[in-house]
């Protein structure tokens, strides 16, 4: 009988991508969700739905029962460390053989004293390493689907590129690349050694993004250095602090490095910022995403 893969954060923008790819590979997928109706709308009877939440040990135990591998993802929040450690312990008790964790960006963990999100993820990574279960930790850089959406909105309105990170360069990564690496780590015959730092293939400043946008839109595009940070709606003080710290660290240049991890794992180059912007600017305005998964890049 094929092994079951448990996916947490399944209805978020990354979780949806992971579940869809696993189903394409004919994997048996179980999703942990607080809202069964969301999972039913997305996948119907193609997945096993475990209704529960991180703070309910009984629901975690039931969700983990009979699973072999676990994709670990949860929203940024004050309970992130406790939530993820509870999933790890439930998976271990259920006899799971492997966990693939989406962690914080490498620069948040290296600068945990300046990042409450990085500190929480570092705590979970330490717990995971000490539990003796095979695991792969993925540390994605700034996500295009989050960090570049203010750029898309400004360009659609005829504006310039907001310089949210000053003059710093950033190697943005597409969530599709994160999902591809995650699924490879979940389905490979042996665990991938980590942590794996996932970045885009190039590091770009706001000015370089403006030049790309001008090429796409066939109009002059400048850089708006007075752009104010806008927090996603309905987030708490912890999340606002975490996002502010991301911006400060990125502005200090910590998100500029480029790795070859996506190429090495998937056999192809990471998706480009230009490709992302072309697709987003050609598309209609997005509908609201499901929000159970991540609300920001890590």
N, C-alpha and C positions, 0 to 999 in steps of 0.2 A: 504494500500500500504506500502511495506517495506521501511524503511528509507534508505537514501543514505549516504554513508560514503565517505568523501573527503580525499584523501591521497596526501600529498605534499612530494616531494623528492622521488616519486614513482619509478623512474628508477635507483636509487642507490642500493647498496648492501643490505641495511636494508629495504628500501621501497619495493623492489621487493619481499622480503620475506613476508612482511606484506600484500601486495596485493594478493599474491598467497594463503595465509592462509585465507584471507577474502573471496576469491572466492570459496575456498573449503567449506566454511560455507554458501555458497549460498547468500552472502551479495551483495547488489547493490553498486558497487564501481565506484567512479569518481576519476580520477587522474589529477592533475595539472602538466603540463609539458611544457617546452619551445619547445620541439621537438616531434611533434605528431608522426613522423615516428618511434621514439624509442618505444613509447607506443604501436603502432600498431604491431611492430615486437614481442613484449613481450606477448601481450594479445589479439590482434585482436579486435573483437567486444565484447569481454567479459567484457570490462570496458567502461565507458563513459569517453571520453577524453576531458578535458578542456585545450585548448592551451592558455598559458599566462605565466606571471612571477610575482614575488613578487613586483616589482617596478611599475606594471601597475594596478592601482586601479580598472579600469573597468574590467580587466580580472579576478581579484580576486573576485569582486562582482558577476560576471557571474559564476565563478567556485563554489562559495559558495551557489548560489541560489538553494533552495530546499534540501540542505543537512542537516542532523541531527547531525552527528558526524564528527569530523575532527582529522586526524592524522597529527601532526605538526612536520616536520623535514626539515631542510635546511642545506646547506653546511656551514662550518666555513668560515667566511669572514668579512670584515669590515661592511657589511650591515646586518649581522645576526639579530641584535636586531630590527632594523627597519623593516626588511622583516617579521619576525615572528609576531611582533606586528600588522602589516598590515593584516596578515592572521587572527589573533584573532579578530580584529575589523570587518573584512568582515564576519566572521562566526557569530559573535554576531548580526550584522545587518540582516543577513539572517535567524536568528531564530534558529541556531544550539543549541543543548542542551548539548553537551559535547565535550571537546577537550582533546586529549591525546598528550602530548608534550614529545619528546625526548630532554632531557636537557643535560647539561654538567655532567661530572663525579662529584660525591659528593665532592671530594677533590679539584676540580677546583673552585667550588662555595664557599666552605669554605675558600679557599685561593684566593679569587677574586683579591686581590691586587697583586698577583703574576701570574695571569692568565687572559689574555685579553679575552679568550674564556669563562672562568668561569664568568667574569664580565658581558659579553654580555648575557649569559644565565640567570644570576641572574636578570638582568634588565627585561628580558622577563617574567620570573617567577613572578616578582613583578607586572608587567602589567596584567598578566593573573589572578592573585589572586584578583586584584582590579576591574576586569570587571564583576564579579558576575556570571560567567558561570561555570557550573560544569566542573571539569577538574581533570586529573591525570597527574602528572609529573613523568617521569622515568629518573633516573640518572644512566646510565650504567657505569661500570668500564672500564678498558682498554679492547678493543675488540680483540679477538683472530685473526679475519680476517685481522686486521691491524698490531697489535703489534707483532704477531708471524710469520708473513710472512717473515721477514728477517731471522728468525731462519730456516724456511722451505727452503729458498733459499740456505743458507749456508750448511745445512745438505745435500741437493741434490747435492751440489758441492763437497761433501766429507769433508767439513770443520767442525769446532766446533760451539758451540752455542755462538752467539755474546752477550756479557754482556752489552747491551745498557743502562741498569739501574743500573750498578754497582752490588753491593751485595744485593740490595733491593728485597724483595719478592713482588709478584703481584698476585692478584686474577683475572686472565683473564676471560672474559665472552664471550661466543659464541654468534654471532649475531642471530642465530636461537633461543636462549633463550630470547634475547631481543624482537624478533618478537613475540614469543609465549605470553609473558607477555603483550605486546602492544595490540595484538589482543584480549586477554582476557579483557583488560581494555576498549577496544572499543565496545565489544559486550556484556559485563556483563549487567545484568538488572539494576544495580546501579553503580555509579562511585566508583572506588577504591580510598581509602584515600591515600594520598601521602604527600611528595615525596617518591617514592619507589627507594631504592638504590639497583641496580642489580649487583651482582658479581658472579664469579665462586664459586665452592664449596671448593676450596683449594687455598692457597697462596704459590707460588713457586718462588724460586730464580733461577738464570741462571744455577747454579750448579745442582739443582734438576731437571731442564728441561733437562740438559745434560745427567743425569742418565736415565731419561725416554727415551731420544733419543737413547742412547746406547742399551737399552733393545729392542727397536723397530728395530734398524738397525743391531743389532748383531755385533757391532764394537765399539772400544773405541771412546768416544766423550768427548772432553774437553770444556773449556770455553775460549773464545777469549775476553780478557779485553781491547784490543785496537781497538774494532770495532767502526767505525765512523758512525755517524747518516747520513742517506740518506733521503733527502726530496723527496716526490712524485713529478713527473714532472709537470711542468706548474702550480705551485702554487705561489702566491704572497707573499709579505713581511709580511702581517698580518698573513697568514697561517703558514709561516715559524716560526714566533715568537711564535705563539700559540703552535706549535708542540714542539719547543724547551722548552717552559715552561712546557708542559706535562712531558717531559723527566726529567726535574729538579725536579718536584714535585714527580714523581714516584721514582726517585733515592733517594729522601729524605724519602721514606717509606710511603707516604700517600696513596698508592693504595694497601696496604696489607690487609686491613680488609675484612672479609667475612660475608655476610648476608645470611639469609635463605629465601629471598624474592622469588626467582625462585621456590623453593620447595613449599613454602606456596601458591603461586598463581597457579602454574601448577600441583602440586601434584607429582612432580618427581624431582630428583636431577639435578642440572645443568650439562650440557655436560662438559666432562673433557678435560684438556690439552692433556693428552695421547690419548684420542679418536680423538681429532682434528688432532694431529700430525700424528697418524696412517693413517687417511683418506687422509691427504694432501700429505704425503710422498708416498702413494700408487697410487695417482692420477697423471695424466699427468700435465705438467706445465700449469698454469692457463692462460686463455685468458684475455684480458683487460676487466675490469668491466665498465659498464656505470658509468658516473661520476657526474650525476646531483645531486645525493644524497650526503651523507657525504663523505668527502675525508679522514677523520681520525676518530679515536674514538673521542668523543666529546671534 
